[in-house]
């Protein structure tokens, strides 16, 4: 896991008392505003979110990266942060957007921030937990639209709840008027936490939503760029960027090596097999470290867009179908019959095909009645029920990804259902609602399920997939 010597990276964590206060707008705006100043900025997101990092990437001009102790282990958070902050070059400042409320985390466990304050633990994998692992000061974003002087009590509580978490400043969001701002600033004078900025209620800060949250930036690139530019301009005029930068520079040097994909996977597999990774608007959910690990393991990684490309790249010996919104593009995916047929032919050879969530739906017979690849003996459909949460899973069937009995940590995030939910050889099993649950399908080289993994948390999977690709048959049945 170790890499070259770790540089010092100025950094702040953007947090809030709860979801909906405007963390994404402020974090994205800070990234855009700092970049407009000519600074190299590194974007990060606490938790398993795929959508926010897409907007961060537009603002920063480099991949948005996730930091999740539950998915990758506490010991990898600082190394992964340093890796992202120096790739492709060392950033002048890093902005880490939090998740939910500052102290909200996985319900399965709590984390004791050191020094522990009055016995107050924080949620495991919470924003506070990650801030403590990074030694990073916190910028607290507060929706002030329905409060006046009471904002001081709220901020005081968040700054004193756990002394090990340093709230270094406040950004007031959705401020109604000059008078409202004066009231808020006056109330906060006695709290001892500087007000770094105040943003007014602006429609330009809103982004369209769908059944799983914001519409991904990859699906609305021109509009996303306009929104990000507007956020940068608003933040630049409403927030004291010099004060935020000074706060970021107060973060200490991290006593950790930078994460290194090559060290995680070991000696590259010989043969350099070509591995196609799905992308585009329908398959926009991905962690950047997956491609880095596959490449380090010896793969020639190429991209394929199931909405646009009618054939797999020449020489493809393995296919990775990650997450996204295929349900929003079912007619278009179905209409691309040549690629569907080619994916089915590749799977029929026994070549490794790894599918997570969206990939599972694409490999099914149908999605909301529209024909899909027909690799799996299952049909998928949209539902009204949101399935969301961390999972501690065990491999029920050995595959190219994991041996039978292997334990992994992942997450689910979907509003679809698959009938049946698992095949004769299920991919994973876990306990949900007190009952055992089987998920996914393993057959020949196919491993398909709803479970999302962070490849950095299970790096052996990348090497196994590349090895399976080397040994895959090259003949594709007609």
C-alpha positions as a Markdown table, in Angstrom:
| # | Residue | x | y | z |
|---|---|---|---|---|
| 1 | Unk | 0.0 | 0.0 | 0.0 |
| 2 | Unk | 3.0 | 2.3 | 0.4 |
| 3 | Unk | 4.1 | 4.8 | -2.2 |
| 4 | Unk | 6.6 | 7.6 | -2.5 |
| 5 | Unk | 7.2 | 10.1 | 0.2 |
| 6 | Unk | 4.1 | 12.0 | 1.2 |
| 7 | Unk | 3.8 | 15.7 | 0.4 |
| 8 | Unk | 2.1 | 18.2 | 2.7 |
| 9 | Unk | -1.3 | 19.0 | 1.3 |
| 10 | Unk | -3.4 | 21.9 | 2.7 |
| 11 | Unk | -6.9 | 20.6 | 3.2 |
| 12 | Unk | -10.4 | 21.4 | 4.6 |
| 13 | Unk | -13.4 | 19.3 | 5.2 |
| 14 | Unk | -16.8 | 20.8 | 4.2 |
| 15 | Unk | -19.4 | 19.6 | 6.6 |
| 16 | Unk | -22.9 | 20.5 | 7.8 |
| 17 | Unk | -25.3 | 19.8 | 10.7 |
| 18 | Unk | -27.4 | 17.6 | 8.4 |
| 19 | Unk | -28.1 | 16.8 | 4.8 |
| 20 | Unk | -29.6 | 19.5 | 2.7 |
| 21 | Unk | -27.6 | 22.4 | 4.1 |
| 22 | Unk | -25.6 | 23.0 | 0.9 |
| 23 | Unk | -22.4 | 21.0 | 1.3 |
| 24 | Unk | -22.2 | 20.0 | -2.3 |
| 25 | Unk | -22.8 | 23.6 | -3.6 |
| 26 | Unk | -20.1 | 25.1 | -1.3 |
| 27 | Unk | -17.6 | 22.3 | -1.8 |
| 28 | Unk | -18.0 | 22.4 | -5.6 |
| 29 | Unk | -17.9 | 26.2 | -5.6 |
| 30 | Unk | -14.7 | 26.3 | -3.5 |
| 31 | Unk | -13.0 | 23.9 | -5.9 |
| 32 | Unk | -14.1 | 26.0 | -8.9 |
| 33 | Unk | -13.1 | 29.3 | -7.3 |
| 34 | Unk | -9.7 | 28.1 | -6.2 |
| 35 | Unk | -9.1 | 26.6 | -9.7 |
| 36 | Unk | -10.1 | 29.9 | -11.3 |
| 37 | Unk | -7.3 | 31.5 | -9.2 |
| 38 | Unk | -4.8 | 29.2 | -10.8 |
| 39 | Unk | -4.5 | 26.7 | -7.9 |
| 40 | Unk | -4.4 | 22.9 | -8.4 |
| 41 | Unk | -7.3 | 21.5 | -6.4 |
| 42 | Unk | -7.9 | 18.0 | -5.3 |
| 43 | Unk | -11.6 | 16.9 | -4.8 |
| 44 | Unk | -12.7 | 14.3 | -2.3 |
| 45 | Unk | -16.0 | 13.0 | -0.9 |
| 46 | Unk | -16.7 | 11.2 | 2.3 |
| 47 | Unk | -18.8 | 8.0 | 1.9 |
| 48 | Unk | -19.8 | 5.9 | -1.1 |
| 49 | Unk | -21.5 | 8.7 | -3.1 |
| 50 | Unk | -20.9 | 8.5 | -6.9 |
| 51 | Unk | -22.8 | 11.7 | -8.0 |
| 52 | Unk | -21.2 | 14.5 | -6.0 |
| 53 | Unk | -17.6 | 13.5 | -7.1 |
| 54 | Unk | -18.8 | 13.9 | -10.7 |
| 55 | Unk | -19.5 | 17.6 | -10.1 |
| 56 | Unk | -16.3 | 17.9 | -8.1 |
| 57 | Unk | -14.4 | 16.5 | -11.1 |
| 58 | Unk | -15.9 | 19.1 | -13.4 |
| 59 | Unk | -14.9 | 21.9 | -11.0 |
| 60 | Unk | -11.4 | 20.5 | -10.3 |
| 61 | Unk | -10.4 | 19.1 | -13.7 |
| 62 | Unk | -9.3 | 15.8 | -12.1 |
| 63 | Unk | -11.2 | 12.8 | -10.7 |
| 64 | Unk | -13.3 | 13.2 | -7.6 |
| 65 | Unk | -12.3 | 10.5 | -5.1 |
| 66 | Unk | -14.1 | 8.9 | -2.3 |
| 67 | Unk | -12.8 | 8.4 | 1.3 |
| 68 | Unk | -14.8 | 5.7 | 3.2 |
| 69 | Unk | -13.4 | 3.9 | 6.2 |
| 70 | Unk | -16.2 | 1.3 | 6.0 |
| 71 | Unk | -15.4 | 0.3 | 2.4 |
| 72 | Unk | -11.6 | 0.5 | 2.5 |
| 73 | Unk | -10.5 | 0.4 | 6.1 |
| 74 | Unk | -9.4 | 3.2 | 8.4 |
| 75 | Unk | -5.8 | 2.6 | 7.6 |
| 76 | Unk | -6.3 | 3.4 | 3.9 |
| 77 | Unk | -8.1 | 6.7 | 4.2 |
| 78 | Unk | -5.1 | 9.0 | 4.6 |
| 79 | Unk | -3.0 | 7.1 | 2.0 |
| 80 | Unk | -5.9 | 7.2 | -0.5 |
| 81 | Unk | -6.3 | 10.9 | 0.2 |
| 82 | Unk | -2.6 | 11.6 | -0.4 |
| 83 | Unk | -2.6 | 9.5 | -3.6 |
| 84 | Unk | -5.6 | 11.5 | -5.0 |
| 85 | Unk | -4.1 | 14.8 | -3.9 |
| 86 | Unk | -0.9 | 14.2 | -5.8 |
| 87 | Unk | -2.4 | 12.6 | -9.0 |
| 88 | Unk | -1.8 | 13.8 | -11.6 |
| 89 | Unk | 0.3 | 16.4 | -9.7 |
| 90 | Unk | 0.4 | 17.5 | -6.1 |
| 91 | Unk | -2.5 | 19.9 | -5.3 |
| 92 | Unk | -2.2 | 23.3 | -3.8 |
| 93 | Unk | -5.3 | 22.6 | -1.7 |
| 94 | Unk | -7.7 | 19.8 | -1.2 |
| 95 | Unk | -11.5 | 20.1 | -0.5 |
| 96 | Unk | -13.2 | 17.1 | 1.1 |
| 97 | Unk | -17.0 | 17.2 | 1.1 |
| 98 | Unk | -18.6 | 15.4 | 4.0 |
| 99 | Unk | -21.7 | 13.2 | 4.1 |
| 100 | Unk | -25.0 | 13.7 | 6.0 |
| 101 | Unk | -24.5 | 15.5 | 9.3 |
| 102 | Unk | -21.0 | 16.0 | 10.7 |
| 103 | Unk | -21.2 | 13.2 | 13.2 |
| 104 | Unk | -23.6 | 10.9 | 11.3 |
| 105 | Unk | -22.1 | 7.6 | 10.1 |
| 106 | Unk | -22.7 | 3.9 | 9.7 |
| 107 | Unk | -25.1 | 2.6 | 12.3 |
| 108 | Unk | -23.2 | -0.6 | 12.8 |
| 109 | Unk | -20.4 | 1.0 | 14.8 |
| 110 | Unk | -19.1 | 4.2 | 16.4 |
| 111 | Unk | -15.7 | 5.7 | 16.3 |
| 112 | Unk | -14.0 | 7.4 | 19.3 |
| 113 | Unk | -12.3 | 10.6 | 18.0 |
| 114 | Unk | -9.2 | 11.3 | 20.0 |
| 115 | Unk | -9.0 | 13.2 | 22.2 |
| 116 | Unk | -12.4 | 12.0 | 23.1 |
| 117 | Unk | -14.7 | 14.7 | 24.4 |
| 118 | Unk | -17.0 | 13.9 | 27.3 |
| 119 | Unk | -17.7 | 10.4 | 26.0 |
| 120 | Unk | -19.1 | 11.6 | 22.7 |
| 121 | Unk | -18.3 | 9.1 | 20.0 |
| 122 | Unk | -19.0 | 9.9 | 16.3 |
| 123 | Unk | -20.5 | 7.5 | 13.8 |
| 124 | Unk | -18.1 | 5.2 | 12.0 |
| 125 | Unk | -17.3 | 6.5 | 8.5 |
| 126 | Unk | -18.8 | 9.8 | 9.5 |
| 127 | Unk | -17.4 | 13.2 | 8.2 |
| 128 | Unk | -16.0 | 13.7 | 11.7 |
| 129 | Unk | -14.3 | 10.3 | 11.6 |
| 130 | Unk | -12.7 | 11.1 | 8.3 |
| 131 | Unk | -11.7 | 14.6 | 9.4 |
| 132 | Unk | -9.9 | 13.1 | 12.4 |
| 133 | Unk | -8.1 | 10.6 | 10.2 |
| 134 | Unk | -6.9 | 13.4 | 7.9 |
| 135 | Unk | -6.2 | 15.9 | 10.7 |
| 136 | Unk | -8.2 | 18.3 | 8.7 |
| 137 | Unk | -10.1 | 21.5 | 9.9 |
| 138 | Unk | -13.8 | 21.6 | 9.2 |
| 139 | Unk | -15.8 | 24.3 | 7.4 |
| 140 | Unk | -19.4 | 24.1 | 8.7 |
| 141 | Unk | -22.0 | 25.0 | 6.2 |
| 142 | Unk | -25.3 | 26.1 | 7.9 |
| 143 | Unk | -28.6 | 26.6 | 6.2 |
| 144 | Unk | -29.7 | 29.8 | 7.9 |
| 145 | Unk | -32.9 | 30.3 | 6.0 |
| 146 | Unk | -35.2 | 29.7 | 9.0 |
| 147 | Unk | -33.2 | 31.0 | 11.9 |
| 148 | Unk | -31.6 | 34.1 | 13.3 |
| 149 | Unk | -29.7 | 34.3 | 16.6 |
| 150 | Unk | -30.3 | 30.6 | 17.3 |
| 151 | Unk | -27.6 | 29.9 | 14.7 |
| 152 | Unk | -25.1 | 30.6 | 17.5 |
| 153 | Unk | -26.4 | 27.8 | 19.7 |
| 154 | Unk | -26.3 | 25.4 | 16.8 |
| 155 | Unk | -22.7 | 26.3 | 15.8 |
| 156 | Unk | -21.6 | 26.3 | 19.4 |
| 157 | Unk | -22.9 | 22.8 | 19.9 |
| 158 | Unk | -21.1 | 21.5 | 16.8 |
| 159 | Unk | -17.8 | 23.1 | 17.7 |
| 160 | Unk | -17.8 | 21.8 | 21.2 |
| 161 | Unk | -19.4 | 18.3 | 20.9 |
| 162 | Unk | -16.1 | 16.5 | 20.2 |
| 163 | Unk | -12.9 | 18.5 | 20.9 |
| 164 | Unk | -11.0 | 16.2 | 18.6 |
| 165 | Unk | -12.9 | 17.7 | 15.6 |
| 166 | Unk | -11.8 | 21.3 | 14.8 |
| 167 | Unk | -14.5 | 23.5 | 13.3 |
| 168 | Unk | -12.4 | 26.3 | 11.9 |
| 169 | Unk | -15.1 | 28.4 | 10.3 |
| 170 | Unk | -18.7 | 28.7 | 9.2 |
| 171 | Unk | -20.3 | 29.4 | 5.8 |
| 172 | Unk | -23.8 | 30.7 | 6.1 |
| 173 | Unk | -26.1 | 29.5 | 3.3 |
| 174 | Unk | -29.4 | 30.7 | 2.0 |
| 175 | Unk | -29.2 | 34.0 | 3.8 |
| 176 | Unk | -32.2 | 36.1 | 3.0 |
| 177 | Unk | -31.0 | 39.7 | 3.1 |
| 178 | Unk | -28.3 | 42.1 | 4.4 |
| 179 | Unk | -30.2 | 42.5 | 7.6 |
| 180 | Unk | -30.5 | 38.7 | 8.0 |
| 181 | Unk | -26.8 | 38.4 | 7.5 |
| 182 | Unk | -26.1 | 41.1 | 10.1 |
| 183 | Unk | -28.2 | 39.3 | 12.7 |
| 184 | Unk | -26.4 | 36.0 | 12.0 |
| 185 | Unk | -22.9 | 37.4 | 12.1 |
| 186 | Unk | -23.7 | 39.3 | 15.3 |
| 187 | Unk | -25.0 | 36.2 | 17.0 |
| 188 | Unk | -21.9 | 34.2 | 16.0 |
| 189 | Unk | -19.5 | 36.9 | 17.3 |
| 190 | Unk | -19.4 | 35.3 | 20.7 |
| 191 | Unk | -19.0 | 31.7 | 19.6 |
| 192 | Unk | -15.3 | 32.1 | 18.6 |
| 193 | Unk | -15.7 | 30.6 | 15.2 |
| 194 | Unk | -15.1 | 33.0 | 12.3 |
| 195 | Unk | -17.8 | 33.4 | 9.6 |
| 196 | Unk | -16.0 | 32.7 | 6.3 |
| 197 | Unk | -18.8 | 33.6 | 4.1 |
| 198 | Unk | -22.5 | 34.1 | 3.5 |
| 199 | Unk | -24.4 | 32.9 | 0.4 |
| 200 | Unk | -27.8 | 34.2 | -0.6 |
| 201 | Unk | -30.7 | 32.1 | -1.8 |
| 202 | Unk | -30.0 | 31.7 | -5.5 |
| 203 | Unk | -31.8 | 29.4 | -8.0 |
| 204 | Unk | -28.5 | 29.1 | -9.9 |
| 205 | Unk | -27.2 | 26.9 | -7.1 |
| 206 | Unk | -29.8 | 24.3 | -7.7 |
| 207 | Unk | -29.2 | 21.1 | -9.7 |
| 208 | Unk | -31.9 | 18.8 | -11.0 |
| 209 | Unk | -32.7 | 15.6 | -9.1 |
| 210 | Unk | -34.0 | 12.2 | -9.9 |
| 211 | Unk | -35.0 | 9.1 | -8.0 |
| 212 | Unk | -31.5 | 8.5 | -6.6 |
| 213 | Unk | -30.5 | 12.2 | -6.0 |
| 214 | Unk | -28.8 | 14.7 | -8.3 |
| 215 | Unk | -28.6 | 13.9 | -12.0 |
| 216 | Unk | -25.0 | 12.9 | -12.6 |
| 217 | Unk | -22.7 | 15.5 | -14.3 |
| 218 | Unk | -21.9 | 12.9 | -17.0 |
| 219 | Unk | -25.5 | 13.0 | -18.2 |
| 220 | Unk | -25.6 | 16.8 | -18.5 |
| 221 | Unk | -22.1 | 17.9 | -19.3 |
| 222 | Unk | -22.8 | 21.4 | -20.8 |
| 223 | Unk | -25.3 | 22.3 | -18.1 |
| 224 | Unk | -23.1 | 20.8 | -15.4 |
| 225 | Unk | -20.3 | 23.0 | -16.5 |
| 226 | Unk | -22.5 | 26.1 | -16.4 |
| 227 | Unk | -23.7 | 25.3 | -12.9 |
| 228 | Unk | -20.2 | 24.6 | -11.6 |
| 229 | Unk | -18.9 | 27.9 | -13.1 |
| 230 | Unk | -21.8 | 29.8 | -11.5 |
| 231 | Unk | -21.1 | 28.1 | -8.2 |
| 232 | Unk | -17.4 | 29.1 | -8.4 |
| 233 | Unk | -18.4 | 32.7 | -9.1 |
| 234 | Unk | -20.9 | 32.9 | -6.3 |
| 235 | Unk | -18.5 | 31.4 | -3.8 |
| 236 | Unk | -15.6 | 33.6 | -5.0 |
| 237 | Unk | -17.7 | 36.7 | -4.3 |
| 238 | Unk | -19.4 | 35.5 | -1.1 |
| 239 | Unk | -16.7 | 33.5 | 0.7 |
| 240 | Unk | -13.3 | 34.7 | 2.0 |
| 241 | Unk | -11.2 | 32.4 | -0.1 |
| 242 | Unk | -8.0 | 33.7 | 1.5 |
| 243 | Unk | -9.3 | 32.8 | 5.0 |
| 244 | Unk | -10.4 | 29.3 | 3.8 |
| 245 | Unk | -6.9 | 28.8 | 2.2 |
| 246 | Unk | -5.3 | 29.9 | 5.5 |
| 247 | Unk | -7.4 | 27.4 | 7.4 |
| 248 | Unk | -6.5 | 24.6 | 4.9 |
| 249 | Unk | -2.8 | 25.5 | 5.4 |
| 250 | Unk | -3.1 | 25.0 | 9.2 |
| 251 | Unk | -3.6 | 21.3 | 8.7 |
| 252 | Unk | -0.5 | 19.3 | 9.7 |
| 253 | Unk | 1.5 | 17.0 | 7.6 |
| 254 | Unk | 0.1 | 13.5 | 7.5 |
| 255 | Unk | 2.2 | 10.7 | 8.9 |
| 256 | Unk | 1.2 | 8.2 | 6.2 |
| 257 | Unk | 2.5 | 7.0 | 2.9 |
| 258 | Unk | 0.6 | 7.7 | -0.3 |
| 259 | Unk | -1.5 | 4.7 | -1.5 |
| 260 | Unk | 0.1 | 3.0 | -4.5 |
| 261 | Unk | -1.9 | 0.6 | -6.8 |
| 262 | Unk | 1.2 | -1.3 | -7.9 |
| 263 | Unk | 2.1 | -2.1 | -4.3 |
| 264 | Unk | -1.4 | -3.3 | -3.7 |
| 265 | Unk | -1.5 | -5.8 | -6.6 |
| 266 | Unk | 2.1 | -6.9 | -6.7 |
| 267 | Unk | 3.9 | -8.1 | -9.9 |
| 268 | Unk | 1.8 | -7.4 | -13.0 |
| 269 | Unk | 0.2 | -10.3 | -14.7 |
| 270 | Unk | 2.0 | -11.2 | -18.0 |
| 271 | Unk | 0.2 | -10.9 | -21.3 |
| 272 | Unk | -1.4 | -7.4 | -20.9 |
| 273 | Unk | -5.0 | -8.5 | -21.6 |
| 274 | Unk | -7.5 | -5.9 | -22.8 |
| 275 | Unk | -10.2 | -5.1 | -20.2 |
| 276 | Unk | -13.1 | -3.0 | -21.4 |
| 277 | Unk | -14.7 | -0.8 | -18.7 |
| 278 | Unk | -18.2 | 0.6 | -19.4 |
| 279 | Unk | -18.7 | 4.3 | -19.2 |
| 280 | Unk | -20.9 | 7.1 | -20.6 |
| 281 | Unk | -24.1 | 8.5 | -19.3 |
| 282 | Unk | -25.7 | 5.1 | -18.3 |
| 283 | Unk | -22.6 | 3.8 | -16.5 |
| 284 | Unk | -21.2 | 6.8 | -14.7 |
| 285 | Unk | -20.7 | 5.3 | -11.2 |
| 286 | Unk | -17.1 | 4.3 | -10.7 |
| 287 | Unk | -14.2 | 4.7 | -8.3 |
| 288 | Unk | -11.1 | 5.9 | -10.0 |
| 289 | Unk | -8.9 | 3.4 | -8.1 |
| 290 | Unk | -10.5 | 0.5 | -10.0 |
| 291 | Unk | -9.0 | 1.4 | -13.3 |
| 292 | Unk | -5.7 | 2.2 | -11.6 |
| 293 | Unk | -5.6 | -1.2 | -9.9 |
| 294 | Unk | -6.5 | -3.0 | -13.1 |
| 295 | Unk | -3.8 | -1.2 | -15.0 |
| 296 | Unk | -1.2 | -1.9 | -12.2 |
| 297 | Unk | -2.2 | -5.6 | -12.4 |
| 298 | Unk | -1.2 | -5.7 | -16.0 |
| 299 | Unk | -4.4 | -4.9 | -17.9 |
| 300 | Unk | -4.7 | -2.7 | -21.0 |
| 301 | Unk | -7.8 | -0.8 | -19.8 |
| 302 | Unk | -10.1 | 0.7 | -22.5 |
| 303 | Unk | -13.5 | 2.2 | -22.3 |
| 304 | Unk | -16.8 | 1.3 | -24.0 |
| 305 | Unk | -20.1 | 3.3 | -24.0 |
| 306 | Unk | -23.1 | 1.0 | -24.2 |
| 307 | Unk | -25.2 | 3.9 | -25.4 |
| 308 | Unk | -23.0 | 4.8 | -28.4 |
| 309 | Unk | -20.6 | 1.9 | -29.2 |
| 310 | Unk | -21.9 | -0.9 | -31.3 |
| 311 | Unk | -18.9 | -3.2 | -30.7 |
| 312 | Unk | -16.5 | -4.0 | -27.9 |
| 313 | Unk | -13.0 | -2.7 | -28.4 |
| 314 | Unk | -10.9 | -5.0 | -30.5 |
| 315 | Unk | -9.2 | -7.7 | -28.5 |
| 316 | Unk | -11.4 | -7.4 | -25.4 |
| 317 | Unk | -10.9 | -10.3 | -23.1 |
| 318 | Unk | -12.8 | -9.0 | -20.0 |
| 319 | Unk | -15.6 | -6.6 | -19.4 |
| 320 | Unk | -16.4 | -4.4 | -16.3 |
| 321 | Unk | -20.0 | -3.0 | -16.1 |
| 322 | Unk | -20.2 | -0.7 | -13.1 |
| 323 | Unk | -23.0 | 1.3 | -11.7 |
| 324 | Unk | -25.2 | 4.1 | -13.1 |
| 325 | Unk | -28.7 | 4.7 | -14.3 |
| 326 | Unk | -29.5 | 2.2 | -17.1 |
| 327 | Unk | -33.2 | 2.4 | -16.1 |
| 328 | Unk | -33.1 | 6.0 | -17.4 |
| 329 | Unk | -31.8 | 4.8 | -20.7 |
| 330 | Unk | -33.4 | 1.4 | -21.1 |
| 331 | Unk | -34.9 | 2.1 | -24.6 |
| 332 | Unk | -31.5 | 3.4 | -25.9 |
| 333 | Unk | -29.5 | 0.5 | -24.4 |
| 334 | Unk | -32.0 | -1.9 | -25.9 |
| 335 | Unk | -31.8 | -0.3 | -29.3 |
| 336 | Unk | -28.1 | -0.9 | -29.4 |
| 337 | Unk | -28.7 | -4.6 | -30.4 |
| 338 | Unk | -25.2 | -5.1 | -31.9 |
| 339 | Unk | -23.4 | -4.4 | -28.6 |
| 340 | Unk | -25.9 | -6.4 | -26.6 |
| 341 | Unk | -25.3 | -9.4 | -28.8 |
| 342 | Unk | -21.5 | -8.9 | -28.6 |
| 343 | Unk | -21.6 | -8.8 | -24.8 |
| 344 | Unk | -23.7 | -12.0 | -24.7 |
| 345 | Unk | -21.2 | -13.7 | -27.0 |
| 346 | Unk | -18.2 | -12.6 | -24.8 |
| 347 | Unk | -20.0 | -13.9 | -21.7 |
| 348 | Unk | -20.6 | -17.2 | -23.5 |
| 349 | Unk | -16.9 | -17.8 | -24.0 |
| 350 | Unk | -16.4 | -17.8 | -20.2 |
| 351 | Unk | -14.4 | -14.6 | -20.3 |
| 352 | Unk | -14.6 | -12.5 | -17.1 |
| 353 | Unk | -17.6 | -10.2 | -17.0 |
| 354 | Unk | -17.9 | -8.2 | -13.7 |
| 355 | Unk | -21.2 | -6.4 | -13.3 |
| 356 | Unk | -22.3 | -4.2 | -10.4 |
| 357 | Unk | -25.9 | -2.9 | -10.0 |
| 358 | Unk | -26.4 | -1.2 | -13.4 |
| 359 | Unk | -24.3 | -3.9 | -15.0 |
| 360 | Unk | -26.5 | -6.5 | -13.4 |
| 361 | Unk | -29.6 | -4.9 | -15.0 |
| 362 | Unk | -27.8 | -4.6 | -18.4 |
| 363 | Unk | -27.0 | -8.4 | -18.3 |
| 364 | Unk | -30.5 | -9.4 | -17.5 |
| 365 | Unk | -33.1 | -10.5 | -20.1 |
| 366 | Unk | -35.0 | -7.3 | -19.8 |
| 367 | Unk | -35.2 | -4.0 | -18.0 |
| 368 | Unk | -38.7 | -2.5 | -17.6 |
| 369 | Unk | -39.8 | -4.7 | -20.5 |
| 370 | Unk | -37.0 | -3.6 | -22.8 |
| 371 | Unk | -34.7 | -6.4 | -24.1 |
| 372 | Unk | -31.2 | -6.3 | -22.5 |
| 373 | Unk | -28.2 | -8.7 | -23.1 |
| 374 | Unk | -29.9 | -11.8 | -21.9 |
| 375 | Unk | -26.8 | -13.2 | -20.2 |
| 376 | Unk | -28.7 | -13.7 | -16.9 |
| 377 | Unk | -31.9 | -15.7 | -16.5 |
| 378 | Unk | -33.6 | -12.8 | -14.8 |
| 379 | Unk | -35.7 | -9.7 | -15.5 |
| 380 | Unk | -35.3 | -6.3 | -13.9 |
| 381 | Unk | -37.7 | -3.4 | -13.2 |
| 382 | Unk | -38.0 | -0.1 | -11.5 |
| 383 | Unk | -39.7 | 0.0 | -8.1 |
| 384 | Unk | -40.9 | 2.6 | -5.5 |
| 385 | Unk | -38.5 | 1.2 | -2.9 |
| 386 | Unk | -35.1 | 2.7 | -2.3 |
| 387 | Unk | -32.5 | 0.1 | -1.3 |
| 388 | Unk | -29.6 | 1.9 | 0.3 |
| 389 | Unk | -26.9 | 1.0 | 2.9 |
| 390 | Unk | -23.7 | -0.7 | 3.8 |
| 391 | Unk | -23.4 | -4.4 | 3.5 |
| 392 | Unk | -21.0 | -6.9 | 5.1 |
| 393 | Unk | -21.1 | -9.7 | 2.6 |
| 394 | Unk | -19.7 | -13.2 | 2.2 |
| 395 | Unk | -19.0 | -14.8 | -1.2 |
| 396 | Unk | -21.5 | -17.7 | -1.5 |
| 397 | Unk | -19.9 | -19.0 | -4.7 |
| 398 | Unk | -16.3 | -18.9 | -5.7 |
| 399 | Unk | -15.6 | -16.8 | -8.8 |
| 400 | Unk | -12.9 | -14.9 | -10.7 |
| 401 | Unk | -13.5 | -12.1 | -8.2 |
| 402 | Unk | -13.4 | -13.9 | -4.8 |
| 403 | Unk | -13.0 | -17.4 | -3.3 |
| 404 | Unk | -16.1 | -18.9 | -1.7 |
| 405 | Unk | -16.3 | -17.7 | 1.9 |
| 406 | Unk | -14.4 | -14.5 | 1.3 |
| 407 | Unk | -15.7 | -11.5 | 3.2 |
| 408 | Unk | -16.1 | -8.1 | 1.8 |
| 409 | Unk | -17.7 | -4.7 | 2.6 |
| 410 | Unk | -19.8 | -3.0 | 0.1 |
| 411 | Unk | -22.9 | -0.9 | -0.4 |
| 412 | Unk | -26.2 | -0.9 | -2.2 |
| 413 | Unk | -27.9 | 2.1 | -3.9 |
| 414 | Unk | -30.8 | 1.4 | -6.2 |
| 415 | Unk | -34.6 | 1.6 | -6.8 |
| 416 | Unk | -34.8 | -1.5 | -9.0 |
| 417 | Unk | -35.5 | -5.2 | -8.4 |
| 418 | Unk | -34.3 | -8.3 | -10.1 |
| 419 | Unk | -36.5 | -11.4 | -10.5 |
| 420 | Unk | -35.1 | -13.7 | -9.3 |
| 421 | Unk | -32.8 | -11.7 | -7.0 |
| 422 | Unk | -30.2 | -14.5 | -7.1 |
| 423 | Unk | -29.3 | -17.4 | -9.3 |
| 424 | Unk | -28.6 | -21.1 | -8.5 |
| 425 | Unk | -25.1 | -19.9 | -7.6 |
| 426 | Unk | -25.5 | -16.6 | -5.8 |
| 427 | Unk | -22.7 | -14.1 | -5.7 |
| 428 | Unk | -23.0 | -12.8 | -2.2 |
| 429 | Unk | -24.9 | -13.3 | 1.0 |
| 430 | Unk | -25.6 | -11.0 | 3.9 |
| 431 | Unk | -28.1 | -10.4 | 6.7 |
| 432 | Unk | -30.7 | -7.7 | 6.1 |
| 433 | Unk | -33.6 | -7.0 | 8.5 |
| 434 | Unk | -32.5 | -10.0 | 10.6 |
| 435 | Unk | -32.9 | -12.4 | 7.7 |
| 436 | Unk | -30.3 | -14.0 | 5.4 |
| 437 | Unk | -30.2 | -12.5 | 1.9 |
| 438 | Unk | -28.7 | -13.9 | -1.3 |
| 439 | Unk | -27.8 | -11.6 | -4.1 |
| 440 | Unk | -26.5 | -11.9 | -7.6 |
| 441 | Unk | -25.3 | -14.5 | -10.1 |
| 442 | Unk | -22.1 | -16.4 | -10.7 |
| 443 | Unk | -21.9 | -18.5 | -13.9 |
| 444 | Unk | -18.7 | -19.4 | -15.8 |
| 445 | Unk | -16.9 | -16.0 | -16.0 |
| 446 | Unk | -19.8 | -13.8 | -15.0 |
| 447 | Unk | -20.1 | -12.2 | -11.6 |
| 448 | Unk | -23.1 | -9.9 | -11.4 |
| 449 | Unk | -24.8 | -8.5 | -8.3 |
| 450 | Unk | -26.3 | -5.3 | -6.8 |
| 451 | Unk | -23.3 | -5.0 | -4.4 |
| 452 | Unk | -20.9 | -2.1 | -5.1 |
| 453 | Unk | -17.3 | -2.6 | -3.9 |
| 454 | Unk | -14.5 | -0.1 | -3.6 |
| 455 | Unk | -11.6 | -1.8 | -5.4 |
| 456 | Unk | -9.1 | -0.3 | -3.0 |
| 457 | Unk | -10.8 | -2.1 | -0.2 |
| 458 | Unk | -10.4 | -5.5 | -1.9 |
| 459 | Unk | -7.5 | -5.0 | -4.3 |
| 460 | Unk | -7.0 | -8.7 | -4.9 |
| 461 | Unk | -10.1 | -8.7 | -7.1 |
| 462 | Unk | -8.3 | -6.6 | -9.7 |
| 463 | Unk | -5.4 | -9.1 | -10.0 |
| 464 | Unk | -7.8 | -12.0 | -10.1 |
| 465 | Unk | -9.8 | -10.4 | -12.9 |
| 466 | Unk | -6.7 | -9.7 | -15.0 |
| 467 | Unk | -5.5 | -13.3 | -14.5 |
| 468 | Unk | -8.9 | -14.6 | -15.6 |
| 469 | Unk | -8.7 | -12.4 | -18.7 |
| 470 | Unk | -5.3 | -13.9 | -19.6 |
| 471 | Unk | -6.7 | -17.4 | -19.5 |
| 472 | Unk | -10.0 | -16.5 | -21.2 |
| 473 | Unk | -10.8 | -18.2 | -24.5 |
| 474 | Unk | -10.3 | -15.9 | -27.5 |
| 475 | Unk | -13.0 | -17.5 | -29.7 |
| 476 | Unk | -16.3 | -15.7 | -29.6 |
| 477 | Unk | -19.2 | -17.9 | -30.6 |
| 478 | Unk | -21.1 | -16.4 | -33.6 |
